[in-house]
Amino acid sequence: MKMSPYGGLLKKIIPLKLINKVTDEYYNTDKMFTGIVGSCCRLRPADADNILAFSNEYVNKAASLSDEDKEKIRRLLKKPPRLSGIWILIRKLSGNKGNPNINTPRPA
């Protein structure tokens, strides 16, 4: 597997603890699930209540989630999940505005 050509440079500039904080989401079920839900809520704020309701219902019925994961996710879904400070910083530095990249028609 080829690493990013900037990996060595980034490790010298950005502490590994901060890099791990960003990538940690991909290795923990509760953080990944709430990250996806948070993105949906952020990109479609008018639908946030419906997204949270659907997500909680999905978590409650999911046979593939452990009871521990379900409890962690339910705690995190009491309100729309927000981006962490490190994610916000990375998004600002990269110029990523977080706008929807698709145009979904709304029912009349």
N, CA, C and O atoms as CSV, one atom per row, in Angstrom:
chain,resi,resn,atom,element,x,y,z
A,1,MET,N,N,0.851,-1.176,0.000
A,1,MET,CA,C,0.000,0.000,0.000
A,1,MET,C,C,0.893,1.235,0.000
A,1,MET,O,O,1.823,1.343,0.800
A,2,LYS,N,N,0.607,2.140,-0.883
A,2,LYS,CA,C,1.394,3.355,-0.996
A,2,LYS,C,C,0.808,4.423,-0.073
A,2,LYS,O,O,-0.398,4.667,-0.064
A,3,MET,N,N,1.667,5.034,0.682
A,3,MET,CA,C,1.245,6.091,1.597
A,3,MET,C,C,1.222,7.430,0.861
A,3,MET,O,O,1.818,7.576,-0.206
A,4,SER,N,N,0.545,8.374,1.432
A,4,SER,CA,C,0.507,9.722,0.878
A,4,SER,C,C,1.925,10.295,0.840
A,4,SER,O,O,2.701,10.084,1.772
A,5,PRO,N,N,2.265,11.011,-0.221
A,5,PRO,CA,C,3.600,11.609,-0.279
A,5,PRO,C,C,3.806,12.682,0.791
A,5,PRO,O,O,4.938,13.081,1.061
A,6,TYR,N,N,2.727,13.143,1.391
A,6,TYR,CA,C,2.815,14.185,2.413
A,6,TYR,C,C,2.748,13.618,3.824
A,6,TYR,O,O,2.833,14.372,4.794
A,7,GLY,N,N,2.597,12.285,3.959
A,7,GLY,CA,C,2.448,11.660,5.272
A,7,GLY,C,C,3.569,11.997,6.228
A,7,GLY,O,O,3.314,12.358,7.377
A,8,GLY,N,N,4.807,11.886,5.774
A,8,GLY,CA,C,5.954,12.189,6.633
A,8,GLY,C,C,5.965,13.635,7.064
A,8,GLY,O,O,6.246,13.944,8.222
A,9,LEU,N,N,5.659,14.527,6.133
A,9,LEU,CA,C,5.623,15.953,6.451
A,9,LEU,C,C,4.516,16.260,7.460
A,9,LEU,O,O,4.723,17.003,8.419
A,10,LEU,N,N,3.343,15.681,7.229
A,10,LEU,CA,C,2.225,15.932,8.139
A,10,LEU,C,C,2.523,15.444,9.555
A,10,LEU,O,O,2.147,16.090,10.533
A,11,LYS,N,N,3.203,14.297,9.659
A,11,LYS,CA,C,3.543,13.763,10.981
A,11,LYS,C,C,4.474,14.702,11.739
A,11,LYS,O,O,4.453,14.744,12.969
A,12,LYS,N,N,5.290,15.456,11.005
A,12,LYS,CA,C,6.204,16.400,11.652
A,12,LYS,C,C,5.474,17.669,12.097
A,12,LYS,O,O,5.860,18.301,13.081
A,13,ILE,N,N,4.424,18.034,11.372
A,13,ILE,CA,C,3.696,19.274,11.658
A,13,ILE,C,C,2.531,19.046,12.614
A,13,ILE,O,O,2.328,19.813,13.555
A,14,ILE,N,N,1.764,17.981,12.364
A,14,ILE,CA,C,0.554,17.710,13.141
A,14,ILE,C,C,0.828,16.539,14.092
A,14,ILE,O,O,1.254,15.472,13.648
A,15,PRO,N,N,0.589,16.726,15.381
A,15,PRO,CA,C,0.816,15.630,16.326
A,15,PRO,C,C,-0.027,14.404,15.971
A,15,PRO,O,O,-1.183,14.529,15.567
A,16,LEU,N,N,0.566,13.222,16.126
A,16,LEU,CA,C,-0.110,11.964,15.806
A,16,LEU,C,C,-1.424,11.828,16.568
A,16,LEU,O,O,-2.381,11.245,16.057
A,17,LYS,N,N,-1.475,12.355,17.766
A,17,LYS,CA,C,-2.700,12.289,18.575
A,17,LYS,C,C,-3.871,12.973,17.848
A,17,LYS,O,O,-5.001,12.487,17.894
A,18,LEU,N,N,-3.596,14.096,17.181
A,18,LEU,CA,C,-4.649,14.795,16.435
A,18,LEU,C,C,-5.041,14.036,15.169
A,18,LEU,O,O,-6.219,13.973,14.818
A,19,ILE,N,N,-4.060,13.465,14.491
A,19,ILE,CA,C,-4.353,12.669,13.294
A,19,ILE,C,C,-5.216,11.474,13.684
A,19,ILE,O,O,-6.187,11.160,12.995
A,20,ASN,N,N,-4.872,10.806,14.781
A,20,ASN,CA,C,-5.647,9.656,15.246
A,20,ASN,C,C,-7.060,10.060,15.630
A,20,ASN,O,O,-7.996,9.281,15.453
A,21,LYS,N,N,-7.224,11.258,16.149
A,21,LYS,CA,C,-8.555,11.732,16.529
A,21,LYS,C,C,-9.462,11.816,15.307
A,21,LYS,O,O,-10.656,11.533,15.395
A,22,VAL,N,N,-8.901,12.201,14.178
A,22,VAL,CA,C,-9.667,12.289,12.933
A,22,VAL,C,C,-9.974,10.899,12.395
A,22,VAL,O,O,-11.115,10.613,12.032
A,23,THR,N,N,-8.974,10.037,12.340
A,23,THR,CA,C,-9.169,8.712,11.744
A,23,THR,C,C,-9.863,7.738,12.686
A,23,THR,O,O,-10.358,6.703,12.241
A,24,ASP,N,N,-9.909,8.043,13.964
A,24,ASP,CA,C,-10.540,7.170,14.962
A,24,ASP,C,C,-11.981,6.849,14.593
A,24,ASP,O,O,-12.470,5.757,14.883
A,25,GLU,N,N,-12.659,7.794,13.958
A,25,GLU,CA,C,-14.058,7.614,13.573
A,25,GLU,C,C,-14.261,6.380,12.695
A,25,GLU,O,O,-15.307,5.734,12.765
A,26,TYR,N,N,-13.280,6.056,11.882
A,26,TYR,CA,C,-13.426,4.950,10.939
A,26,TYR,C,C,-13.276,3.581,11.588
A,26,TYR,O,O,-13.560,2.566,10.951
A,27,TYR,N,N,-12.843,3.533,12.826
A,27,TYR,CA,C,-12.581,2.259,13.483
A,27,TYR,C,C,-13.494,1.985,14.674
A,27,TYR,O,O,-13.344,0.959,15.337
A,28,ASN,N,N,-14.422,2.869,14.953
A,28,ASN,CA,C,-15.351,2.699,16.063
A,28,ASN,C,C,-16.778,2.837,15.545
A,28,ASN,O,O,-17.146,3.862,14.972
A,29,THR,N,N,-17.569,1.800,15.752
A,29,THR,CA,C,-18.934,1.765,15.226
A,29,THR,C,C,-19.750,2.975,15.647
A,29,THR,O,O,-20.400,3.606,14.813
A,30,ASP,N,N,-19.722,3.305,16.935
A,30,ASP,CA,C,-20.542,4.418,17.414
A,30,ASP,C,C,-20.109,5.742,16.800
A,30,ASP,O,O,-20.955,6.557,16.434
A,31,LYS,N,N,-18.813,5.966,16.683
A,31,LYS,CA,C,-18.331,7.224,16.104
A,31,LYS,C,C,-18.608,7.285,14.603
A,31,LYS,O,O,-18.956,8.344,14.081
A,32,MET,N,N,-18.460,6.169,13.913
A,32,MET,CA,C,-18.729,6.162,12.483
A,32,MET,C,C,-20.213,6.425,12.220
A,32,MET,O,O,-20.562,7.257,11.382
A,33,PHE,N,N,-21.078,5.715,12.936
A,33,PHE,CA,C,-22.520,5.879,12.735
A,33,PHE,C,C,-22.946,7.319,13.012
A,33,PHE,O,O,-23.658,7.927,12.214
A,34,THR,N,N,-22.503,7.861,14.154
A,34,THR,CA,C,-22.917,9.225,14.484
A,34,THR,C,C,-22.252,10.245,13.559
A,34,THR,O,O,-22.801,11.327,13.350
A,35,GLY,N,N,-21.089,9.928,13.007
A,35,GLY,CA,C,-20.462,10.809,12.025
A,35,GLY,C,C,-21.293,10.908,10.765
A,35,GLY,O,O,-21.469,11.990,10.204
A,36,ILE,N,N,-21.804,9.765,10.323
A,36,ILE,CA,C,-22.647,9.742,9.128
A,36,ILE,C,C,-23.955,10.490,9.389
A,36,ILE,O,O,-24.394,11.295,8.568
A,37,VAL,N,N,-24.564,10.219,10.528
A,37,VAL,CA,C,-25.815,10.891,10.881
A,37,VAL,C,C,-25.582,12.396,11.024
A,37,VAL,O,O,-26.393,13.204,10.573
A,38,GLY,N,N,-24.466,12.761,11.658
A,38,GLY,CA,C,-24.144,14.183,11.821
A,38,GLY,C,C,-23.984,14.881,10.487
A,38,GLY,O,O,-24.446,16.009,10.314
A,39,SER,N,N,-23.322,14.211,9.528
A,39,SER,CA,C,-23.161,14.791,8.191
A,39,SER,C,C,-24.510,14.980,7.525
A,39,SER,O,O,-24.765,16.015,6.910
A,40,CYS,N,N,-25.373,13.985,7.645
A,40,CYS,CA,C,-26.720,14.102,7.055
A,40,CYS,C,C,-27.473,15.284,7.664
A,40,CYS,O,O,-28.097,16.064,6.944
A,41,CYS,N,N,-27.415,15.415,8.979
A,41,CYS,CA,C,-28.123,16.507,9.655
A,41,CYS,C,C,-27.533,17.862,9.275
A,41,CYS,O,O,-28.274,18.829,9.092
A,42,ARG,N,N,-26.213,17.942,9.155
A,42,ARG,CA,C,-25.563,19.202,8.814
A,42,ARG,C,C,-25.885,19.619,7.386
A,42,ARG,O,O,-26.095,20.800,7.111
A,43,LEU,N,N,-25.923,18.642,6.473
A,43,LEU,CA,C,-26.176,18.956,5.070
A,43,LEU,C,C,-27.657,19.143,4.763
A,43,LEU,O,O,-28.008,19.794,3.779
A,44,ARG,N,N,-28.513,18.587,5.582
A,44,ARG,CA,C,-29.970,18.722,5.408
A,44,ARG,C,C,-30.607,19.145,6.737
A,44,ARG,O,O,-31.379,18.380,7.317
A,45,PRO,N,N,-30.297,20.346,7.225
A,45,PRO,CA,C,-30.780,20.762,8.541
A,45,PRO,C,C,-32.305,20.748,8.682
A,45,PRO,O,O,-32.816,20.521,9.778
A,46,ALA,N,N,-33.022,20.982,7.613
A,46,ALA,CA,C,-34.485,20.961,7.685
A,46,ALA,C,C,-35.008,19.555,7.978
A,46,ALA,O,O,-36.119,19.401,8.484
A,47,ASP,N,N,-34.223,18.540,7.667
A,47,ASP,CA,C,-34.634,17.150,7.876
A,47,ASP,C,C,-33.993,16.520,9.110
A,47,ASP,O,O,-34.154,15.322,9.340
A,48,ALA,N,N,-33.273,17.304,9.903
A,48,ALA,CA,C,-32.512,16.758,11.028
A,48,ALA,C,C,-33.378,15.940,11.996
A,48,ALA,O,O,-32.954,14.869,12.430
A,49,ASP,N,N,-34.560,16.412,12.338
A,49,ASP,CA,C,-35.421,15.672,13.268
A,49,ASP,C,C,-35.805,14.309,12.697
A,49,ASP,O,O,-35.785,13.305,13.408
A,50,ASN,N,N,-36.153,14.279,11.415
A,50,ASN,CA,C,-36.516,13.015,10.773
A,50,ASN,C,C,-35.312,12.081,10.673
A,50,ASN,O,O,-35.444,10.871,10.858
A,51,ILE,N,N,-34.152,12.637,10.384
A,51,ILE,CA,C,-32.926,11.831,10.292
A,51,ILE,C,C,-32.606,11.211,11.645
A,51,ILE,O,O,-32.264,10.031,11.721
A,52,LEU,N,N,-32.714,12.001,12.717
A,52,LEU,CA,C,-32.453,11.474,14.063
A,52,LEU,C,C,-33.467,10.400,14.449
A,52,LEU,O,O,-33.094,9.374,15.017
A,53,ALA,N,N,-34.731,10.626,14.148
A,53,ALA,CA,C,-35.770,9.643,14.478
A,53,ALA,C,C,-35.525,8.333,13.735
A,53,ALA,O,O,-35.590,7.257,14.329
A,54,PHE,N,N,-35.243,8.426,12.434
A,54,PHE,CA,C,-34.959,7.222,11.646
A,54,PHE,C,C,-33.722,6.506,12.182
A,54,PHE,O,O,-33.716,5.281,12.307
A,55,SER,N,N,-32.683,7.262,12.496
A,55,SER,CA,C,-31.433,6.676,12.977
A,55,SER,C,C,-31.621,5.963,14.306
A,55,SER,O,O,-31.101,4.865,14.504
A,56,ASN,N,N,-32.363,6.583,15.217
A,56,ASN,CA,C,-32.630,5.938,16.510
A,56,ASN,C,C,-33.442,4.661,16.332
A,56,ASN,O,O,-33.179,3.656,16.992
A,57,GLU,N,N,-34.418,4.702,15.449
A,57,GLU,CA,C,-35.225,3.510,15.176
A,57,GLU,C,C,-34.348,2.400,14.591
A,57,GLU,O,O,-34.471,1.238,14.978
A,58,TYR,N,N,-33.472,2.760,13.665
A,58,TYR,CA,C,-32.558,1.789,13.057
A,58,TYR,C,C,-31.662,1.153,14.124
A,58,TYR,O,O,-31.486,-0.065,14.152
A,59,VAL,N,N,-31.104,1.985,14.993
A,59,VAL,CA,C,-30.219,1.485,16.050
A,59,VAL,C,C,-30.972,0.527,16.966
A,59,VAL,O,O,-30.450,-0.531,17.316
A,60,ASN,N,N,-32.179,0.881,17.353
A,60,ASN,CA,C,-32.961,0.033,18.258
A,60,ASN,C,C,-33.247,-1.338,17.653
A,60,ASN,O,O,-33.295,-2.333,18.377
A,61,LYS,N,N,-33.437,-1.405,16.335
A,61,LYS,CA,C,-33.794,-2.663,15.671
A,61,LYS,C,C,-32.596,-3.441,15.133
A,61,LYS,O,O,-32.743,-4.607,14.766
A,62,ALA,N,N,-31.411,-2.824,15.076
A,62,ALA,CA,C,-30.244,-3.429,14.433
A,62,ALA,C,C,-29.732,-4.642,15.210
A,62,ALA,O,O,-29.274,-4.520,16.346
A,63,ALA,N,N,-29.819,-5.805,14.580
A,63,ALA,CA,C,-29.308,-7.029,15.202
A,63,ALA,C,C,-27.788,-7.083,15.161
A,63,ALA,O,O,-27.170,-7.804,15.944
A,64,SER,N,N,-27.188,-6.330,14.258
A,64,SER,CA,C,-25.735,-6.373,14.092
A,64,SER,C,C,-24.982,-5.506,15.101
A,64,SER,O,O,-23.755,-5.574,15.174
A,65,LEU,N,N,-25.692,-4.700,15.871
A,65,LEU,CA,C,-25.049,-3.847,16.871
A,65,LEU,C,C,-25.141,-4.481,18.249
A,65,LEU,O,O,-26.171,-5.047,18.613
A,66,SER,N,N,-24.069,-4.384,19.006
A,66,SER,CA,C,-24.090,-4.884,20.380
A,66,SER,C,C,-24.917,-3.932,21.239
A,66,SER,O,O,-25.144,-2.784,20.857
A,67,ASP,N,N,-25.362,-4.403,22.385
A,67,ASP,CA,C,-26.118,-3.539,23.288
A,67,ASP,C,C,-25.266,-2.346,23.725
A,67,ASP,O,O,-25.780,-1.242,23.904
A,68,GLU,N,N,-23.961,-2.573,23.894
A,68,GLU,CA,C,-23.055,-1.492,24.282
A,68,GLU,C,C,-22.975,-0.425,23.185
A,68,GLU,O,O,-23.031,0.771,23.470
A,69,ASP,N,N,-22.845,-0.868,21.927
A,69,ASP,CA,C,-22.817,0.082,20.813
A,69,ASP,C,C,-24.137,0.834,20.699
A,69,ASP,O,O,-24.148,2.042,20.464
A,70,LYS,N,N,-25.247,0.125,20.865
A,70,LYS,CA,C,-26.559,0.776,20.792
A,70,LYS,C,C,-26.668,1.880,21.832
A,70,LYS,O,O,-27.142,2.975,21.531
A,71,GLU,N,N,-26.234,1.598,23.049
A,71,GLU,CA,C,-26.321,2.588,24.125
A,71,GLU,C,C,-25.434,3.794,23.828
A,71,GLU,O,O,-25.855,4.933,24.026
A,72,LYS,N,N,-24.213,3.554,23.356
A,72,LYS,CA,C,-23.308,4.659,23.003
A,72,LYS,C,C,-23.923,5.535,21.911
A,72,LYS,O,O,-23.901,6.763,21.998
A,73,ILE,N,N,-24.470,4.886,20.885
A,73,ILE,CA,C,-25.054,5.628,19.762
A,73,ILE,C,C,-26.277,6.411,20.215
A,73,ILE,O,O,-26.437,7.576,19.849
A,74,ARG,N,N,-27.142,5.787,21.007
A,74,ARG,CA,C,-28.341,6.499,21.491
A,74,ARG,C,C,-27.968,7.748,22.290
A,74,ARG,O,O,-28.622,8.784,22.169
A,75,ARG,N,N,-26.905,7.646,23.113
A,75,ARG,CA,C,-26.447,8.826,23.876
A,75,ARG,C,C,-25.979,9.929,22.933
A,75,ARG,O,O,-26.230,11.109,23.176
A,76,LEU,N,N,-25.299,9.540,21.858
A,76,LEU,CA,C,-24.760,10.518,20.914
A,76,LEU,C,C,-25.830,11.111,19.995
A,76,LEU,O,O,-25.618,12.165,19.395
A,77,LEU,N,N,-26.981,10.435,19.885
A,77,LEU,CA,C,-28.038,10.904,18.983
A,77,LEU,C,C,-29.165,11.646,19.699
A,77,LEU,O,O,-30.263,11.766,19.157
A,78,LYS,N,N,-28.913,12.139,20.894
A,78,LYS,CA,C,-29.942,12.910,21.590
A,78,LYS,C,C,-30.180,14.248,20.901
A,78,LYS,O,O,-31.257,14.834,21.010
A,79,LYS,N,N,-29.161,14.722,20.190
A,79,LYS,CA,C,-29.267,15.938,19.382
A,79,LYS,C,C,-28.396,15.715,18.154
A,79,LYS,O,O,-27.562,14.810,18.152
A,80,PRO,N,N,-28.571,16.518,17.111
A,80,PRO,CA,C,-27.755,16.301,15.909
A,80,PRO,C,C,-26.264,16.364,16.241
A,80,PRO,O,O,-25.800,17.349,16.816
A,81,PRO,N,N,-25.510,15.320,15.883
A,81,PRO,CA,C,-24.066,15.324,16.160
A,81,PRO,C,C,-23.377,16.471,15.423
A,81,PRO,O,O,-23.751,16.819,14.303
A,82,ARG,N,N,-22.369,17.047,16.066
A,82,ARG,CA,C,-21.627,18.165,15.487
A,82,ARG,C,C,-20.200,17.725,15.192
A,82,ARG,O,O,-19.700,16.764,15.777
A,83,LEU,N,N,-19.557,18.430,14.286
A,83,LEU,CA,C,-18.163,18.150,13.965
A,83,LEU,C,C,-17.274,18.538,15.147
A,83,LEU,O,O,-17.550,19.508,15.853
A,84,SER,N,N,-16.205,17.767,15.350
A,84,SER,CA,C,-15.240,18.111,16.389
A,84,SER,C,C,-14.413,19.302,15.924
A,84,SER,O,O,-14.395,19.634,14.739
A,85,GLY,N,N,-13.741,19.931,16.854
A,85,GLY,CA,C,-12.909,21.086,16.531
A,85,GLY,C,C,-11.828,20.766,15.517
A,85,GLY,O,O,-11.544,21.583,14.640
A,86,ILE,N,N,-11.217,19.588,15.620
A,86,ILE,CA,C,-10.155,19.224,14.684
A,86,ILE,C,C,-10.714,19.068,13.274
A,86,ILE,O,O,-10.072,19.468,12.303
A,87,TRP,N,N,-11.922,18.481,13.156
A,87,TRP,CA,C,-12.543,18.351,11.835
A,87,TRP,C,C,-12.835,19.730,11.250
A,87,TRP,O,O,-12.611,19.966,10.063
A,88,ILE,N,N,-13.333,20.635,12.080
A,88,ILE,CA,C,-13.641,21.984,11.599
A,88,ILE,C,C,-12.366,22.669,11.110
A,88,ILE,O,O,-12.368,23.324,10.067
A,89,LEU,N,N,-11.275,22.516,11.869
A,89,LEU,CA,C,-10.003,23.106,11.472
A,89,LEU,C,C,-9.526,22.535,10.137
A,89,LEU,O,O,-9.117,23.288,9.253
A,90,ILE,N,N,-9.575,21.231,9.988
A,90,ILE,CA,C,-9.131,20.598,8.743
A,90,ILE,C,C,-10.001,21.048,7.578
A,90,ILE,O,O,-9.492,21.299,6.486
A,91,ARG,N,N,-11.299,21.150,7.799
A,91,ARG,CA,C,-12.203,21.598,6.738
A,91,ARG,C,C,-11.890,23.037,6.333
A,91,ARG,O,O,-11.903,23.360,5.146
A,92,LYS,N,N,-11.611,23.901,7.306
A,92,LYS,CA,C,-11.270,25.286,6.987
A,92,LYS,C,C,-9.956,25.359,6.219
A,92,LYS,O,O,-9.847,26.084,5.230
A,93,LEU,N,N,-8.963,24.607,6.675
A,93,LEU,CA,C,-7.659,24.622,6.002
A,93,LEU,C,C,-7.740,24.084,4.580
A,93,LEU,O,O,-7.001,24.520,3.697
A,94,SER,N,N,-8.653,23.124,4.366
A,94,SER,CA,C,-8.773,22.527,3.029
A,94,SER,C,C,-9.786,23.260,2.143
A,94,SER,O,O,-9.931,22.932,0.966
A,95,GLY,N,N,-10.483,24.245,2.705
A,95,GLY,CA,C,-11.467,24.998,1.924
A,95,GLY,C,C,-12.768,24.245,1.715
A,95,GLY,O,O,-13.571,24.634,0.867
A,96,ASN,N,N,-12.993,23.175,2.469
A,96,ASN,CA,C,-14.202,22.365,2.339
A,96,ASN,C,C,-15.336,23.040,3.100
A,96,ASN,O,O,-15.281,23.172,4.323
A,97,LYS,N,N,-16.348,23.460,2.382
A,97,LYS,CA,C,-17.472,24.177,2.994
A,97,LYS,C,C,-18.543,23.238,3.539
A,97,LYS,O,O,-19.355,23.650,4.368
A,98,GLY,N,N,-18.558,21.981,3.088
A,98,GLY,CA,C,-19.554,21.035,3.571
A,98,GLY,C,C,-20.927,21.217,2.966
A,98,GLY,O,O,-21.927,20.826,3.569
A,99,ASN,N,N,-20.994,21.808,1.778
A,99,ASN,CA,C,-22.276,21.969,1.107
A,99,ASN,C,C,-22.674,20.665,0.429
A,99,ASN,O,O,-21.807,19.893,0.021
A,100,PRO,N,N,-23.974,20.411,0.302
A,100,PRO,CA,C,-24.397,19.191,-0.395
A,100,PRO,C,C,-23.835,19.159,-1.810
A,100,PRO,O,O,-23.805,20.178,-2.501
A,101,ASN,N,N,-23.387,17.973,-2.235
A,101,ASN,CA,C,-22.849,17.845,-3.593
A,101,ASN,C,C,-23.860,17.213,-4.540
A,101,ASN,O,O,-23.517,16.838,-5.662
A,102,ILE,N,N,-25.103,17.094,-4.090
A,102,ILE,CA,C,-26.178,16.600,-4.941
A,102,ILE,C,C,-27.363,17.545,-4.804
A,102,ILE,O,O,-27.470,18.279,-3.822
A,103,ASN,N,N,-28.227,17.524,-5.765
A,103,ASN,CA,C,-29.417,18.355,-5.724
A,103,ASN,C,C,-30.619,17.423,-5.600
A,103,ASN,O,O,-31.017,16.769,-6.565
A,104,THR,N,N,-31.184,17.373,-4.406
A,104,THR,CA,C,-32.325,16.504,-4.153
A,104,THR,C,C,-33.607,17.333,-4.229
A,104,THR,O,O,-33.803,18.263,-3.446
A,105,PRO,N,N,-34.476,16.986,-5.181
A,105,PRO,CA,C,-35.731,17.760,-5.291
A,105,PRO,C,C,-36.616,17.559,-4.050
A,105,PRO,O,O,-36.712,16.456,-3.512
A,106,ARG,N,N,-37.233,18.610,-3.626
A,106,ARG,CA,C,-38.163,18.570,-2.490
A,106,ARG,C,C,-39.577,18.340,-3.025
A,106,ARG,O,O,-39.941,18.871,-4.074
A,107,PRO,N,N,-40.366,17.553,-2.305
A,107,PRO,CA,C,-41.762,17.367,-2.736
A,107,PRO,C,C,-42.526,18.690,-2.667
A,107,PRO,O,O,-42.260,19.522,-1.799
A,108,ALA,N,N,-43.448,18.873,-3.562
A,108,ALA,CA,C,-44.217,20.115,-3.640
A,108,ALA,C,C,-45.222,20.207,-2.516
A,108,ALA,O,O,-45.959,21.189,-2.424
